[in-house]
Amino acid sequence: MARIVMKFGGTSVANLERIYNVARHVKREVDAGHEVAVVVSAMSGKTNELVGWVENMPKVAGSNAPFYDAREYDAVVASGEQVTSGLLAIALQSMNINARSWQGWQIPIKTDNAHGAARILDIDGADIIRRMGEGQVAVIAGFQGLGPDNRMATLGRGGSDTSAVAIAAAVKADRCDIYTDVDGVYTTDPRIEPKARRLKKIAFEEMLEMASLGAKVLQVRSVELAMVHKVRTFVRSSFEDPDAPGMGDLLNPPGTLICDEDEIVEQEVVTGIAYAKDEAQISLRRLADRPGVSAAIFGPLAEAHINVDMIVQNISEDGSKTDMTFTVPSGDVDKALKVLSDNKEKVGYDVVQSESGLVKVSVIGIGMRSHAGVAASAFRALAEKGINIKAITTSEIKISILIDGPYAELAVRTLHSAYGLDKS
């Protein structure tokens, strides 16, 4: 017998038929004798609808100002998960399974006061553990908790993944199964490279890099939490037959295991290729090379909530001037240029240049720590295809390369093949 937390995303609970199918997955684990808690998202598209209602209410009231109370925003958008948790509990009860729905405040999942983007501070799992021990399935509304003001607080987009991992840590679950519309984590996007392979295992650090660099399977915050608390996490498909052979395998269910790298016996040099579209490059020319210039650039950008990624600096021969190049999401270019213009006198640059429509392609693998020549292989493979590199950043387990947008798919396929990831 094991203690399992199962999480089902929006597409998995998109309608009543799918909710009933989710109940069959839960029943399989209950029938095997496991203690089970389930975390659910809102039905697919429901959160967007609720957000739209909130954002349009000021206009209906005759105001053009997009103002609304963040606490009431949370009260509205958290209702989607409340509906799903209740419906799934009803479906389970119809199968003669002892089930009860829970909202975040009932557990409670305690968060900070950042309504709309709250962070989990503490979870008291005692009552859930007791009820699980009595054979009751806890069906928990994801994405929500209780703020210090005693009001509902939501965790931001992708918060249900974070809820599931946090609850798994709180109840000391043997594993956390994240059910989604894909059957695992692949070496790259199968829509671009049909030869992409599903990974049997991937280390927390590798998954964290892949999630932050464009892979959409899991949210970054949930992977961070799993890594900190060492929560073994499986990515699985909710659309497979719940009763198919192997689906109930306790130690090795179908999907991809995200785990500590010590569990991975044979580590590949490169695990996967990720990519992020809609990147933009901004270059500041002929800056004075003096202490504080970087803070003068990136401090105001951070205050404007602009996410800066790749940063490259070039210094002149005499050391008096420098060029600074960095990337931001394409949608933030205009805002970033305005911030830089407002701070031009303080920063002291001569010219600012920008270019949108770029793509960041990243090579990821914990095996890179102990192997030389990984970067050289990437540069050589791209050069042979005539792909020009605009910027490069590296870490112990990652190489990120900035290229022109039209070459994205060619670069992904080229690098996937260069590292032998297309071989079974």
C-alpha positions in Angstrom: 0.0 0.0 0.0 1.2 3.5 -0.8 0.1 7.1 -0.3 -0.5 8.8 -3.7 -1.5 12.3 -4.7 -3.1 12.4 -8.2 -3.5 15.7 -10.0 -5.7 16.3 -13.1 -5.5 19.3 -15.3 -8.1 21.3 -17.1 -8.2 19.2 -20.3 -8.6 16.0 -18.1 -11.7 17.4 -16.5 -13.1 19.4 -19.4 -16.6 17.9 -19.3 -18.7 15.4 -17.3 -17.5 12.4 -19.3 -13.9 13.2 -18.7 -14.5 13.8 -15.0 -16.1 10.3 -14.9 -13.0 8.9 -16.6 -10.8 10.6 -14.0 -12.9 8.9 -11.4 -12.0 5.6 -13.0 -8.3 6.4 -12.7 -8.8 7.2 -9.0 -10.9 4.0 -8.4 -8.0 1.9 -9.8 -5.6 3.2 -7.2 -8.3 2.9 -4.4 -9.0 -0.7 -5.4 -5.3 -1.5 -5.2 -5.4 -0.5 -1.5 -3.6 2.8 -1.7 -4.4 6.0 0.3 -5.4 8.6 -2.3 -5.7 12.4 -2.4 -6.7 14.1 -5.7 -6.0 17.7 -6.8 -8.1 19.1 -9.6 -8.0 22.2 -11.9 -11.0 24.0 -13.3 -12.6 22.7 -16.4 -10.6 23.6 -19.5 -11.3 27.3 -20.5 -13.3 28.0 -17.3 -10.6 30.0 -15.6 -10.2 32.2 -18.7 -14.0 32.8 -18.7 -14.0 33.8 -15.0 -11.0 36.1 -15.4 -12.8 37.7 -18.4 -15.9 38.3 -16.3 -13.8 40.1 -13.6 -11.9 42.2 -16.1 -15.0 43.3 -17.9 -17.0 44.2 -14.9 -15.6 47.8 -14.6 -16.6 48.4 -18.2 -20.1 47.3 -17.6 -20.2 49.7 -14.6 -19.2 52.5 -17.0 -15.6 52.8 -16.1 -12.6 52.5 -18.5 -10.2 52.0 -15.6 -9.3 48.2 -15.3 -9.7 48.3 -11.5 -11.0 45.5 -9.4 -10.2 44.3 -5.9 -7.7 41.5 -6.0 -9.4 39.7 -3.1 -12.7 39.6 -5.0 -10.8 38.5 -8.2 -9.6 35.5 -6.2 -13.1 34.8 -4.9 -14.4 34.6 -8.5 -11.6 32.7 -10.3 -11.1 30.1 -7.5 -14.7 29.0 -8.1 -13.8 26.9 -11.1 -11.8 24.4 -9.0 -14.5 24.3 -6.4 -17.0 23.1 -9.1 -14.6 20.4 -10.4 -13.8 19.1 -6.9 -17.4 18.7 -6.1 -18.3 17.0 -9.3 -15.4 14.5 -9.0 -16.4 13.7 -5.4 -20.0 13.0 -6.7 -18.6 10.8 -9.5 -16.5 8.8 -7.0 -19.5 8.4 -4.6 -21.5 7.0 -7.5 -18.8 4.3 -7.7 -19.3 3.5 -4.0 -16.0 5.2 -3.1 -15.9 7.2 0.1 -14.9 10.7 -1.2 -15.2 14.2 0.0 -14.3 17.5 -1.7 -12.0 20.1 0.0 -11.4 23.8 -0.7 -7.9 25.3 0.0 -9.2 27.1 3.1 -10.6 24.0 4.7 -7.3 22.1 4.9 -5.9 24.8 5.3 -3.3 25.6 2.7 -1.8 28.8 4.1 -0.4 31.4 1.7 1.1 34.9 1.7 -1.1 37.9 1.0 -0.2 38.3 -2.7 -3.7 37.8 -4.1 -3.6 36.4 -7.6 0.0 35.2 -7.3 0.2 33.9 -3.8 2.9 31.6 -2.5 2.3 28.6 -0.2 3.7 29.1 3.3 2.4 26.0 5.1 -0.1 23.1 4.8 -1.5 21.3 7.8 -2.0 17.8 6.4 -3.1 16.1 9.6 -6.8 15.9 8.9 -6.3 14.8 5.4 -3.8 12.1 6.5 -6.3 10.9 9.2 -9.2 10.6 6.7 -7.0 8.9 4.1 -6.1 6.4 6.7 -9.8 5.7 7.2 -10.2 5.1 3.5 -11.6 8.4 2.4 -10.4 10.0 -0.9 -9.8 13.7 -0.5 -10.7 15.6 -3.6 -8.9 19.0 -3.3 -9.5 22.2 -5.3 -6.1 23.2 -6.7 -4.8 26.7 -7.3 -6.1 28.2 -4.0 -5.3 28.7 -0.4 -6.0 30.9 2.6 -4.2 34.2 3.0 -3.2 35.9 6.3 -6.3 38.2 5.8 -8.5 35.1 6.1 -9.5 35.5 2.5 -9.2 33.0 -0.4 -5.9 33.5 -2.3 -5.1 32.0 -5.7 -1.6 30.8 -6.7 -1.4 32.2 -10.2 -1.4 30.3 -13.5 -0.4 26.7 -13.2 -1.1 26.8 -9.5 -2.8 23.4 -9.4 0.5 21.7 -10.2 2.1 23.6 -7.3 -0.9 22.7 -5.0 -0.5 19.0 -5.8 3.3 18.8 -5.1 2.9 20.9 -1.9 0.1 18.6 -0.7 2.2 15.5 -1.6 5.0 16.9 0.5 2.7 17.8 3.4 1.1 14.3 3.6 4.4 12.6 2.9 3.1 10.9 -0.2 5.1 8.1 -1.8 4.6 9.8 -5.2 2.7 12.6 -6.9 1.1 11.7 -10.3 0.5 14.7 -12.6 -2.1 13.6 -15.2 -2.2 15.7 -18.3 -2.9 15.5 -22.0 0.5 14.1 -22.8 1.9 10.7 -21.7 5.2 12.0 -20.4 8.2 14.2 -20.9 9.9 14.0 -24.3 13.4 14.7 -25.6 11.9 17.6 -27.5 8.5 18.7 -28.8 7.1 15.8 -30.9 5.2 18.2 -33.0 8.5 19.5 -34.4 10.6 16.3 -34.3 8.5 13.1 -34.8 11.5 11.1 -33.6 11.4 12.6 -30.1 11.4 9.9 -27.4 9.5 9.8 -24.2 11.9 9.8 -21.3 11.6 7.1 -18.6 13.3 9.3 -16.0 14.5 12.9 -15.8 16.3 14.7 -12.9 14.6 17.5 -11.1 17.3 20.0 -12.3 16.8 19.0 -15.9 13.0 19.3 -15.7 13.4 22.7 -14.0 15.5 23.9 -16.9 13.2 22.4 -19.5 10.1 24.0 -17.8 11.8 27.4 -17.6 13.1 27.2 -21.1 9.8 26.6 -22.9 8.6 23.0 -22.2 4.9 23.3 -21.2 4.5 19.9 -19.5 4.9 21.3 -15.9 5.0 24.7 -14.3 8.4 25.9 -13.0 7.1 26.5 -9.4 5.9 22.9 -9.1 9.2 21.5 -10.2 11.1 23.7 -7.8 8.9 22.5 -4.9 9.3 18.9 -5.9 13.1 19.3 -6.0 13.2 21.0 -2.6 11.1 18.4 -0.9 12.3 15.4 -3.0 8.7 14.5 -4.1 8.9 11.8 -6.7 6.6 13.0 -9.5 5.2 11.1 -12.5 3.9 12.8 -15.6 1.1 10.6 -17.0 -1.7 10.8 -19.5 -5.3 10.9 -18.3 -6.5 9.8 -21.7 -5.1 6.3 -21.5 -7.5 3.5 -20.5 -7.5 3.5 -16.7 -7.7 -0.3 -16.6 -5.0 -0.9 -19.3 -2.1 -3.3 -18.3 0.6 -1.5 -16.3 -1.5 1.6 -15.5 -1.6 0.5 -11.8 2.1 -0.4 -11.5 3.1 1.1 -8.2 6.8 1.4 -8.8 6.9 1.9 -12.5 3.7 3.3 -14.0 3.7 4.5 -17.6 4.9 8.0 -18.1 8.0 9.9 -17.0 9.4 9.9 -13.5 10.9 13.2 -12.3 13.3 12.4 -9.5 16.7 13.0 -7.8 19.6 12.4 -10.2 20.9 9.7 -7.8 18.0 7.5 -9.1 19.2 7.7 -12.7 21.8 5.0 -13.1 22.8 5.7 -16.7 22.9 9.5 -17.3 22.8 10.7 -20.8 25.1 13.6 -21.7 22.1 15.5 -23.2 18.6 14.8 -22.0 16.5 17.1 -24.2 16.1 20.2 -26.4 13.8 23.0 -25.4 12.8 26.1 -27.2 11.1 29.4 -26.5 9.6 31.5 -29.2 8.8 35.3 -29.3 12.1 36.4 -27.8 13.5 39.8 -28.4 17.1 41.2 -28.2 17.9 44.7 -26.9 21.4 46.1 -27.2 22.8 49.2 -25.5 25.8 50.6 -27.4 28.8 52.5 -26.0 28.0 52.4 -22.3 30.5 53.8 -19.8 32.3 50.9 -18.2 31.8 51.9 -14.5 30.5 50.3 -11.3 26.7 50.5 -11.0 25.9 50.6 -14.7 24.3 47.1 -14.7 22.2 48.0 -11.7 21.1 51.2 -13.5 19.9 49.1 -16.4 18.3 46.0 -14.8 17.0 47.6 -11.6 14.3 49.7 -13.4 13.5 46.8 -15.7 12.8 44.6 -12.7 10.7 47.3 -11.1 8.6 47.3 -14.3 8.2 43.5 -14.0 10.1 42.8 -17.2 11.8 39.4 -17.2 15.3 39.7 -18.5 16.9 36.4 -19.6 20.2 36.2 -21.6 22.8 38.9 -20.9 26.0 39.4 -22.9 28.5 42.2 -22.3 31.4 43.2 -24.5 34.1 45.6 -23.4 36.2 47.8 -25.6 40.0 47.4 -25.9 40.8 50.4 -23.7 38.1 49.3 -21.1 36.3 52.6 -21.2 33.2 51.6 -23.0 31.0 48.5 -23.1 28.1 47.1 -25.1 25.3 45.4 -23.2 22.9 42.9 -24.9 20.0 41.1 -23.3 16.8 39.4 -24.2 13.2 40.0 -23.1 9.8 38.5 -24.2 8.8 40.1 -27.5 5.6 41.5 -25.8 7.7 43.5 -23.4 10.0 45.2 -25.9 8.1 48.5 -26.1 7.8 48.7 -22.3 11.5 47.9 -21.9 12.5 50.6 -24.5 10.4 53.2 -22.6 12.0 52.2 -19.3 15.5 52.5 -20.9 14.6 55.9 -22.5 13.4 57.2 -19.2 16.7 56.2 -17.5 19.0 57.2 -20.4 20.8 59.9 -18.5 21.4 57.7 -15.5 22.5 54.7 -17.6 24.6 56.7 -20.1 24.3 54.8 -23.4 24.7 56.3 -26.9 22.3 54.1 -28.9 19.7 51.5 -28.2 18.8 48.8 -30.7 16.2 46.1 -30.7 15.2 43.1 -32.7 12.1 40.9 -32.2 11.0 37.5 -33.6 13.9 35.6 -32.2 13.9 32.1 -30.7 16.0 30.6 -27.8 16.9 27.0 -28.3 18.5 25.2 -25.3 20.4 22.0 -24.9 19.9 20.4 -21.4 21.5 17.5 -19.6 23.1 16.8 -16.2 25.7 14.7 -18.0 27.2 17.9 -19.4 28.9 18.5 -16.1 31.4 15.7 -16.8 31.7 15.8 -20.6 33.7 18.3 -22.7 32.8 19.4 -26.2 29.0 19.5 -25.8 28.8 23.2 -26.8 31.2 22.7 -29.7 29.0 20.0 -31.1 26.0 22.3 -31.0 27.9 25.2 -32.7 29.3 22.9 -35.4 25.9 21.3 -36.2 24.1 24.6 -36.5 26.9 26.1 -38.6 26.6 23.1 -41.1 22.9 24.1 -41.5 23.8 27.8 -42.0 22.1 28.9 -38.8 23.7 32.1 -37.4 24.0 32.4 -33.6 23.2 35.8 -32.1 23.9 35.1 -28.4 25.0 32.3 -26.1 24.6 31.6 -22.4 25.7 28.5 -20.5 25.4 26.9 -17.1 26.5 23.5 -15.7 23.7 21.6 -17.4 22.5 24.0 -20.1 23.5 25.8 -23.3 21.1 28.4 -24.6 21.4 29.8 -28.1 19.6 32.8 -29.6 18.8 32.5 -33.3 16.4 34.0 -35.9 12.8 32.8 -35.5 12.4 31.1 -39.0 15.2 28.7 -38.1 13.6 27.4 -34.9 12.3 24.1 -36.1 15.4 23.3 -38.2 17.7 24.1 -35.1 15.6 21.9 -32.8 15.7 18.9 -35.3 19.4 19.5 -36.0 20.4 19.5 -32.3 18.1 16.6 -31.5 19.9 14.5 -34.1 23.4 15.8 -33.3 23.2 14.4 -29.7 21.7 11.1 -30.8 18.3 11.8 -29.1 16.5 10.4 -32.1 17.9 6.9 -31.5 15.9 4.5 -29.4 
